[in-house]
Amino acid sequence: MSSSSSTPTVNSSARSKRARRPSVVPADGLGAWVAIPVITQYRGLRLLTPHGVFQPRSDAGMLIDAARRHIRGEVLDVCTGSGVVALSVAAAADAVTAVDSSRAAVAAVRVAALVNGVAVEVLHGDLFAAVTGRTFDVILSNPPYLPTPAGRPAPGSHAWDGGHDGRAVIDRLCRDAAGHLRPGGDLFMVQSSLADTERSLAMLRQTGLHPAVVLAHRGALGPLARARLGHLRAIGALPDPDAGEEIVVVRARRPLERLVTRSRRAPARACRGRR
Ligand SMILES: C[S@@+](CC[C@H](N)C(=O)[O-])C[C@H]1O[C@@H](n2cnc3c(N)ncnc32)[C@H](O)[C@@H]1O
């Protein structure tokens, strides 16, 4: 993604920075302590990004910026990676839950929450499986979204490999998010145009949500996407290679059902002055 999937293509002051000094950590299997840069500083947060934990890029910043003024109540950050999004919004929420399918990410977020003095519930699981039966006021997600040909998975690709058309995780998010949103709740999801933004909007609409693109940045393809140019062309994800890709944040709002029900029963004037 250019973001998550490849490397950031979006110019942003929020670009993440590796800490200058590497930390000393035990390297699995080496039987030795080696110096590996695992601390990432991002917008004032100290995050752990050892091998296998996604280092935040500009799309994380876009997601945080788009959602910031809508954060309230109980928040779920699904596909949390380093926890950058969950930790960034925690101060404005009553409670934040972060979910990732990578055990390394879950461990990293738990430590980062302590380091940054932020309370976050961190769960290991496949998308919404870890929060079955629970609903949230706001759901945030930066899922893997880079269209990737089948083959032996590259190291760390679980963070950016979106499957053949980039939609392996996005489709499931679009299908299941509504069931975990409270009435009036919001989903904010970031993705690339390479993974068919219109399809996300259509799928979300089908589940009863009201989706719209609320933030977009067009930029050059990132290195991972450039390395998959042939595949992107073959699946029609790149009609105009010179146009690069657009990273978008989709906001999908669940209507206030009680309000809709009341307005159906009551005469129109009873609802005047209300949204
Ligand atoms: C692009 S990274 C985003 C990380 C972080 N939210 C950010 O913005 O930098 C995607 C994350 O989704 C996680 N992931 C991939 N598939 C998942 C799934 N089915 N359920 C939960 N997490 C998943 C990966 O482990 C990875 O940490």
The ligand as an ORCA input file, in Angstrom:
! r2SCAN-3c Opt
* xyz 0 1
  C      -1.438     -2.068      7.612
  S      -1.191     -2.721      9.198
  C      -1.898     -1.381     10.128
  C      -1.305     -1.221     11.475
  C      -1.702      0.061     12.206
  N      -3.116      0.128     12.451
  C      -1.263      1.284     11.435
  O      -2.118      2.047     10.983
  O      -0.066      1.489     11.285
  C      -2.441     -3.967      9.222
  C      -2.502     -4.782     10.505
  O      -3.610     -5.689     10.376
  C      -3.300     -6.907     10.987
  N      -4.197     -7.905     10.409
  C      -4.139     -8.488      9.203
  N      -5.155     -9.337      9.038
  C      -5.880     -9.292     10.182
  C      -7.063     -9.943     10.630
  N      -7.708    -10.826      9.858
  N      -7.532     -9.670     11.872
  C      -6.893     -8.781     12.675
  N      -5.761     -8.137     12.301
  C      -5.273     -8.379     11.068
  C      -1.827     -7.098     10.684
  O      -1.230     -7.997     11.591
  C      -1.307     -5.671     10.801
  O      -0.845     -5.428     12.111
*
